[in-house]
Amino acid sequence: MSPATPAPPATPGTGDAPPVRVVLADDQPLVRTALRMVIADTPDLLVVGEAADGAEAVRLTEATAADVVLMDLRMPGTDGIEATRRVTAGPSGARVVVLTTFDDDEHVYGALDAGASGFLVKDMALDDILAAVRIVASGDALLAPGVTRRLIKEFAGRPRRPAAAPRPGPDGITDREREVLTLVGRGLSNTEIAQELHLSVATAKTYLTRLLSKLGARDRVHLVILAYETGLVSAD
């Protein structure tokens, strides 16, 4: 296994905003190299570290003050799920985007429970992966096309676990917020929600913000699960 190393210094992004600081965590050097090379040509993103296992990913995230970790799930030693749990529970505030494959369902759901904010498949175009990093860094969450429906089907087949503490349910939200939550659960984007409900995109975002606050959800991915758990979306 090649040692994990901090990335060499790179030229900061242009403009007033600092570049998004990214840690690459994957035990395949070729994957890390491909991502590093394309990010090197992207002024608003900056690779600040590379890790070949989960434990080193956690260490580098804290040491480099990373904003986003691109996390492989199947790594030797500490895997991506445990590393995601440590990163999202730690003081850094970094967000995790999981890189997975379509036969990795069980790992994807584990990473969701661990706090990942994004799920991407490794055969996506590199430009789409970079766009996802920006989305997650801005505080939103992202699921690759098709993953939302798969998540709902998976949770439909699992016994529901009693929550450790009562969670605000759909009765605590307005009718319009319930409509928005249903559409989020179906995997619609803010633009699609706005079109569906004849709202402006800004208004759709406002409803989403209210839902996150009222339901105590950490991000959009979490809202997808809440939409299923509250019966607003089914796997049928």
Buried (B, 14 or more C-beta within 10 A) or exposed (E): EEEBEBBEEBEEBEEEEEBBBBBBBBBBEEBBEBBBEBBBEBEBBBBBBBBBBBBBBBBBBBBBEBBBBBBBBBBEEBBBBBBBBBBBEEEBEBBBBBBBBEEBBEBBBBBBEBBBBBBBBBEBEEEEBBBBBBBBBEEBBBBBEEBBBBBBBBBEEEEEEEEEEEEBEBEEBEEEBBBBBBBBBBBBBBEBBBEBBEBEBEBBBEBBEBBBEBBEBEBBBBBBBBBBBBEBBEEE
